[in-house]
Amino acid sequence: MVDPVGQKPIVAIDRGVTPVAPASAVKAAQPAVQESQVRSDPSALRTLSQTAAATPPVDVERVAKIRKAIEDGKFPLVPSTVADRLLALKLEWKPSDAS
């Protein structure tokens, strides 16, 4: 069946945010190698790159905490935000480009 042309009733969308427990404090990252050390010893840069290549670029503990929060229903998932970001990825649009 075809919808008639004209005004349609407005459907309310629930844009509520699920409450989340406060995040724990994050410690500042420390450089693995000092800049002066790299300039005086080129092998330090090679060692640093090998160390970085050997470790995953993901904070496994943080991923586990987020996964647990999602399972417990305590992670703030807003369906409209998820949909907006999926569309932005699909269209290769960056929010900072919007004017």
VMD Tcl script that builds the backbone (N, CA, C; Angstrom):
set m [mol new atoms 297]
animate dup $m
set s [atomselect $m all]
$s set {name element resname resid chain x y z} {
  {N N MET 1 A 0.836 -1.169 0.000}
  {CA C MET 1 A 0.000 0.000 0.000}
  {C C MET 1 A 0.886 1.239 0.000}
  {N N VAL 2 A 0.425 2.283 -0.646}
  {CA C VAL 2 A 1.190 3.509 -0.793}
  {C C VAL 2 A 0.712 4.524 0.247}
  {N N ASP 3 A 1.683 5.197 0.894}
  {CA C ASP 3 A 1.328 6.245 1.852}
  {C C ASP 3 A 0.806 7.462 1.094}
  {N N PRO 4 A -0.196 8.124 1.640}
  {CA C PRO 4 A -0.710 9.316 0.972}
  {C C PRO 4 A 0.296 10.469 1.066}
  {N N VAL 5 A 0.221 11.371 0.097}
  {CA C VAL 5 A 1.080 12.545 0.090}
  {C C VAL 5 A 0.477 13.560 1.058}
  {N N GLY 6 A 1.319 14.211 1.841}
  {CA C GLY 6 A 0.825 15.209 2.779}
  {C C GLY 6 A 1.518 15.086 4.116}
  {N N GLN 7 A 0.925 15.679 5.108}
  {CA C GLN 7 A 1.513 15.678 6.434}
  {C C GLN 7 A 1.390 14.302 7.069}
  {N N LYS 8 A 2.427 13.958 7.775}
  {CA C LYS 8 A 2.438 12.683 8.480}
  {C C LYS 8 A 2.551 12.986 9.977}
  {N N PRO 9 A 2.020 12.117 10.817}
  {CA C PRO 9 A 2.128 12.358 12.261}
  {C C PRO 9 A 3.591 12.295 12.710}
  {N N ILE 10 A 3.923 13.120 13.681}
  {CA C ILE 10 A 5.282 13.164 14.214}
  {C C ILE 10 A 5.441 12.032 15.219}
  {N N VAL 11 A 6.529 11.289 15.062}
  {CA C VAL 11 A 6.827 10.186 15.968}
  {C C VAL 11 A 7.948 10.640 16.893}
  {N N ALA 12 A 7.721 10.536 18.186}
  {CA C ALA 12 A 8.727 10.944 19.165}
  {C C ALA 12 A 9.855 9.917 19.188}
  {N N ILE 13 A 11.087 10.415 19.207}
  {CA C ILE 13 A 12.254 9.549 19.255}
  {C C ILE 13 A 12.884 9.687 20.630}
  {N N ASP 14 A 13.122 8.542 21.256}
  {CA C ASP 14 A 13.752 8.557 22.573}
  {C C ASP 14 A 15.256 8.768 22.381}
  {N N ARG 15 A 15.759 9.927 22.793}
  {CA C ARG 15 A 17.180 10.224 22.667}
  {C C ARG 15 A 17.851 10.260 24.036}
  {N N GLY 16 A 17.317 9.478 24.949}
  {CA C GLY 16 A 17.877 9.440 26.294}
  {C C GLY 16 A 19.231 8.755 26.312}
  {N N VAL 17 A 20.019 9.110 27.275}
  {CA C VAL 17 A 21.345 8.531 27.427}
  {C C VAL 17 A 21.331 7.618 28.641}
  {N N THR 18 A 21.920 6.463 28.479}
  {CA C THR 18 A 22.012 5.514 29.573}
  {C C THR 18 A 23.057 6.003 30.568}
  {N N PRO 19 A 22.753 6.001 31.871}
  {CA C PRO 19 A 23.741 6.464 32.851}
  {C C PRO 19 A 24.966 5.548 32.891}
  {N N VAL 20 A 26.102 6.143 33.191}
  {CA C VAL 20 A 27.362 5.415 33.214}
  {C C VAL 20 A 28.072 5.702 34.524}
  {N N ALA 21 A 28.759 4.690 35.028}
  {CA C ALA 21 A 29.555 4.881 36.235}
  {C C ALA 21 A 30.741 5.784 35.904}
  {N N PRO 22 A 31.218 6.574 36.864}
  {CA C PRO 22 A 32.352 7.456 36.581}
  {C C PRO 22 A 33.584 6.658 36.162}
  {N N ALA 23 A 34.341 7.229 35.240}
  {CA C ALA 23 A 35.549 6.575 34.743}
  {C C ALA 23 A 36.671 6.721 35.765}
  {N N SER 24 A 37.566 5.763 35.749}
  {CA C SER 24 A 38.708 5.844 36.649}
  {C C SER 24 A 39.734 6.815 36.073}
  {N N ALA 25 A 40.610 7.283 36.919}
  {CA C ALA 25 A 41.623 8.244 36.505}
  {C C ALA 25 A 42.573 7.610 35.486}
  {N N VAL 26 A 43.007 8.410 34.539}
  {CA C VAL 26 A 43.923 7.941 33.502}
  {C C VAL 26 A 45.276 8.571 33.742}
  {N N LYS 27 A 46.308 7.738 33.732}
  {CA C LYS 27 A 47.644 8.279 33.941}
  {C C LYS 27 A 48.207 8.771 32.618}
  {N N ALA 28 A 49.023 9.785 32.686}
  {CA C ALA 28 A 49.614 10.371 31.484}
  {C C ALA 28 A 50.637 9.413 30.885}
  {N N ALA 29 A 50.701 9.383 29.573}
  {CA C ALA 29 A 51.651 8.524 28.885}
  {C C ALA 29 A 53.065 9.073 29.041}
  {N N GLN 30 A 53.988 8.185 29.242}
  {CA C GLN 30 A 55.390 8.561 29.368}
  {C C GLN 30 A 56.115 8.155 28.092}
  {N N PRO 31 A 56.999 8.999 27.578}
  {CA C PRO 31 A 57.733 8.620 26.370}
  {C C PRO 31 A 58.633 7.423 26.631}
  {N N ALA 32 A 58.673 6.497 25.676}
  {CA C ALA 32 A 59.500 5.303 25.833}
  {C C ALA 32 A 60.978 5.649 25.690}
  {N N VAL 33 A 61.269 6.616 24.824}
  {CA C VAL 33 A 62.646 7.031 24.591}
  {C C VAL 33 A 62.683 8.554 24.549}
  {N N GLN 34 A 63.651 9.139 25.213}
  {CA C GLN 34 A 63.795 10.594 25.210}
  {C C GLN 34 A 64.328 11.056 23.857}
  {N N GLU 35 A 63.916 12.263 23.438}
  {CA C GLU 35 A 64.344 12.803 22.145}
  {C C GLU 35 A 65.862 12.933 22.063}
  {N N SER 36 A 66.477 13.370 23.143}
  {CA C SER 36 A 67.936 13.526 23.139}
  {C C SER 36 A 68.633 12.180 22.976}
  {N N GLN 37 A 68.032 11.123 23.517}
  {CA C GLN 37 A 68.599 9.783 23.402}
  {C C GLN 37 A 68.543 9.301 21.951}
  {N N VAL 38 A 67.469 9.626 21.236}
  {CA C VAL 38 A 67.326 9.219 19.839}
  {C C VAL 38 A 68.355 9.938 18.982}
  {N N ARG 39 A 68.588 11.221 19.268}
  {CA C ARG 39 A 69.551 11.990 18.473}
  {C C ARG 39 A 70.981 11.499 18.676}
  {N N SER 40 A 71.312 11.079 19.884}
  {CA C SER 40 A 72.674 10.631 20.151}
  {C C SER 40 A 72.892 9.174 19.776}
  {N N ASP 41 A 71.812 8.368 19.745}
  {CA C ASP 41 A 71.944 6.938 19.449}
  {C C ASP 41 A 70.850 6.513 18.465}
  {N N PRO 42 A 71.166 6.440 17.155}
  {CA C PRO 42 A 70.149 6.074 16.160}
  {C C PRO 42 A 69.548 4.684 16.377}
  {N N SER 43 A 70.272 3.798 17.034}
  {CA C SER 43 A 69.727 2.458 17.267}
  {C C SER 43 A 68.565 2.501 18.260}
  {N N ALA 44 A 68.482 3.573 19.066}
  {CA C ALA 44 A 67.366 3.709 20.006}
  {C C ALA 44 A 66.057 3.843 19.251}
  {N N LEU 45 A 66.084 4.541 18.117}
  {CA C LEU 45 A 64.884 4.686 17.292}
  {C C LEU 45 A 64.471 3.341 16.710}
  {N N ARG 46 A 65.427 2.561 16.275}
  {CA C ARG 46 A 65.147 1.225 15.743}
  {C C ARG 46 A 64.546 0.339 16.840}
  {N N THR 47 A 65.124 0.409 18.024}
  {CA C THR 47 A 64.608 -0.374 19.150}
  {C C THR 47 A 63.184 0.047 19.484}
  {N N LEU 48 A 62.940 1.356 19.481}
  {CA C LEU 48 A 61.606 1.873 19.769}
  {C C LEU 48 A 60.596 1.388 18.733}
  {N N SER 49 A 60.980 1.440 17.449}
  {CA C SER 49 A 60.048 0.993 16.412}
  {C C SER 49 A 59.782 -0.495 16.500}
  {N N GLN 50 A 60.774 -1.286 16.852}
  {CA C GLN 50 A 60.572 -2.729 17.009}
  {C C GLN 50 A 59.659 -3.017 18.201}
  {N N THR 51 A 59.834 -2.272 19.277}
  {CA C THR 51 A 58.976 -2.448 20.454}
  {C C THR 51 A 57.536 -2.085 20.122}
  {N N ALA 52 A 57.355 -0.977 19.391}
  {CA C ALA 52 A 56.010 -0.536 19.018}
  {C C ALA 52 A 55.354 -1.542 18.075}
  {N N ALA 53 A 56.133 -2.130 17.178}
  {CA C ALA 53 A 55.587 -3.101 16.229}
  {C C ALA 53 A 55.204 -4.406 16.931}
  {N N ALA 54 A 55.873 -4.719 18.030}
  {CA C ALA 54 A 55.606 -5.975 18.736}
  {C C ALA 54 A 54.361 -5.907 19.616}
  {N N THR 55 A 53.957 -4.705 20.008}
  {CA C THR 55 A 52.785 -4.563 20.876}
  {C C THR 55 A 51.586 -4.082 20.070}
  {N N PRO 56 A 50.383 -4.535 20.419}
  {CA C PRO 56 A 49.198 -4.094 19.677}
  {C C PRO 56 A 48.904 -2.619 19.959}
  {N N PRO 57 A 48.352 -1.900 18.980}
  {CA C PRO 57 A 48.055 -0.486 19.177}
  {C C PRO 57 A 46.743 -0.261 19.919}
  {N N VAL 58 A 46.298 -1.264 20.658}
  {CA C VAL 58 A 45.019 -1.201 21.355}
  {C C VAL 58 A 45.254 -1.411 22.844}
  {N N ASP 59 A 44.572 -0.624 23.668}
  {CA C ASP 59 A 44.630 -0.793 25.114}
  {C C ASP 59 A 43.651 -1.910 25.480}
  {N N VAL 60 A 44.171 -3.102 25.648}
  {CA C VAL 60 A 43.340 -4.285 25.867}
  {C C VAL 60 A 42.498 -4.153 27.138}
  {N N GLU 61 A 43.065 -3.573 28.174}
  {CA C GLU 61 A 42.321 -3.413 29.429}
  {C C GLU 61 A 41.117 -2.482 29.231}
  {N N ARG 62 A 41.317 -1.398 28.497}
  {CA C ARG 62 A 40.221 -0.447 28.255}
  {C C ARG 62 A 39.124 -1.095 27.420}
  {N N VAL 63 A 39.517 -1.862 26.420}
  {CA C VAL 63 A 38.533 -2.568 25.587}
  {C C VAL 63 A 37.727 -3.539 26.437}
  {N N ALA 64 A 38.390 -4.237 27.351}
  {CA C ALA 64 A 37.700 -5.178 28.227}
  {C C ALA 64 A 36.702 -4.458 29.135}
  {N N LYS 65 A 37.090 -3.284 29.651}
  {CA C LYS 65 A 36.185 -2.516 30.510}
  {C C LYS 65 A 34.960 -2.040 29.721}
  {N N ILE 66 A 35.185 -1.568 28.501}
  {CA C ILE 66 A 34.059 -1.103 27.678}
  {C C ILE 66 A 33.150 -2.268 27.324}
  {N N ARG 67 A 33.736 -3.398 26.954}
  {CA C ARG 67 A 32.941 -4.586 26.623}
  {C C ARG 67 A 32.087 -5.016 27.821}
  {N N LYS 68 A 32.679 -4.992 29.020}
  {CA C LYS 68 A 31.950 -5.370 30.240}
  {C C LYS 68 A 30.807 -4.385 30.504}
  {N N ALA 69 A 31.068 -3.083 30.312}
  {CA C ALA 69 A 30.037 -2.067 30.523}
  {C C ALA 69 A 28.880 -2.259 29.544}
  {N N ILE 70 A 29.180 -2.613 28.299}
  {CA C ILE 70 A 28.121 -2.867 27.319}
  {C C ILE 70 A 27.302 -4.079 27.727}
  {N N GLU 71 A 27.978 -5.145 28.162}
  {CA C GLU 71 A 27.272 -6.357 28.596}
  {C C GLU 71 A 26.375 -6.076 29.798}
  {N N ASP 72 A 26.835 -5.216 30.707}
  {CA C ASP 72 A 26.062 -4.892 31.908}
  {C C ASP 72 A 24.985 -3.841 31.646}
  {N N GLY 73 A 24.989 -3.266 30.440}
  {CA C GLY 73 A 24.009 -2.231 30.109}
  {C C GLY 73 A 24.330 -0.883 30.730}
  {N N LYS 74 A 25.593 -0.629 31.029}
  {CA C LYS 74 A 25.994 0.619 31.675}
  {C C LYS 74 A 26.781 1.537 30.741}
  {N N PHE 75 A 26.894 1.165 29.468}
  {CA C PHE 75 A 27.630 1.994 28.510}
  {C C PHE 75 A 26.637 2.891 27.787}
  {N N PRO 76 A 26.944 4.199 27.658}
  {CA C PRO 76 A 25.977 5.119 27.064}
  {C C PRO 76 A 25.889 4.982 25.540}
  {N N LEU 77 A 24.972 4.153 25.076}
  {CA C LEU 77 A 24.759 4.004 23.639}
  {C C LEU 77 A 23.532 4.802 23.238}
  {N N VAL 78 A 23.732 5.774 22.377}
  {CA C VAL 78 A 22.639 6.577 21.860}
  {C C VAL 78 A 22.474 6.177 20.396}
  {N N PRO 79 A 21.372 5.490 20.063}
  {CA C PRO 79 A 21.212 4.973 18.701}
  {C C PRO 79 A 21.368 6.031 17.610}
  {N N SER 80 A 20.889 7.249 17.850}
  {CA C SER 80 A 21.006 8.277 16.818}
  {C C SER 80 A 22.469 8.663 16.590}
  {N N THR 81 A 23.276 8.683 17.643}
  {CA C THR 81 A 24.693 9.002 17.499}
  {C C THR 81 A 25.414 7.892 16.745}
  {N N VAL 82 A 25.095 6.648 17.075}
  {CA C VAL 82 A 25.697 5.511 16.375}
  {C C VAL 82 A 25.348 5.578 14.896}
  {N N ALA 83 A 24.080 5.834 14.581}
  {CA C ALA 83 A 23.644 5.922 13.189}
  {C C ALA 83 A 24.344 7.069 12.465}
  {N N ASP 84 A 24.455 8.229 13.119}
  {CA C ASP 84 A 25.130 9.376 12.504}
  {C C ASP 84 A 26.588 9.056 12.180}
  {N N ARG 85 A 27.250 8.391 13.101}
  {CA C ARG 85 A 28.669 8.087 12.877}
  {C C ARG 85 A 28.853 7.010 11.810}
  {N N LEU 86 A 27.935 6.042 11.742}
  {CA C LEU 86 A 28.013 5.042 10.674}
  {C C LEU 86 A 27.819 5.698 9.311}
  {N N LEU 87 A 26.875 6.618 9.222}
  {CA C LEU 87 A 26.667 7.340 7.962}
  {C C LEU 87 A 27.888 8.193 7.620}
  {N N ALA 88 A 28.470 8.832 8.619}
  {CA C ALA 88 A 29.657 9.657 8.391}
  {C C ALA 88 A 30.802 8.799 7.857}
  {N N LEU 89 A 30.965 7.596 8.402}
  {CA C LEU 89 A 32.002 6.697 7.906}
  {C C LEU 89 A 31.716 6.275 6.470}
  {N N LYS 90 A 30.471 5.949 6.203}
  {CA C LYS 90 A 30.086 5.515 4.866}
  {C C LYS 90 A 30.317 6.625 3.846}
  {N N LEU 91 A 30.002 7.854 4.209}
  {CA C LEU 91 A 30.119 8.983 3.285}
  {C C LEU 91 A 31.474 9.683 3.376}
  {N N GLU 92 A 32.361 9.153 4.241}
  {CA C GLU 92 A 33.679 9.737 4.467}
  {C C GLU 92 A 33.579 11.216 4.839}
  {N N TRP 93 A 32.609 11.525 5.699}
  {CA C TRP 93 A 32.379 12.886 6.153}
  {C C TRP 93 A 32.989 13.057 7.527}
  {N N LYS 94 A 33.631 14.175 7.736}
  {CA C LYS 94 A 34.225 14.464 9.035}
  {C C LYS 94 A 33.470 15.627 9.655}
  {N N PRO 95 A 32.996 15.488 10.912}
  {CA C PRO 95 A 32.234 16.555 11.559}
  {C C PRO 95 A 32.970 17.892 11.589}
  {N N SER 96 A 34.298 17.867 11.635}
  {CA C SER 96 A 35.051 19.124 11.679}
  {C C SER 96 A 34.985 19.865 10.347}
  {N N ASP 97 A 34.586 19.174 9.255}
  {CA C ASP 97 A 34.483 19.805 7.945}
  {C C ASP 97 A 33.182 20.575 7.789}
  {N N ALA 98 A 32.215 20.323 8.675}
  {CA C ALA 98 A 30.910 20.968 8.543}
  {C C ALA 98 A 31.024 22.469 8.795}
  {N N SER 99 A 30.385 23.235 7.932}
  {CA C SER 99 A 30.419 24.688 8.115}
  {C C SER 99 A 29.026 25.246 8.055}
}
mol reanalyze $m
mol bondsrecalc $m
mol representation Tube
mol addrep $m
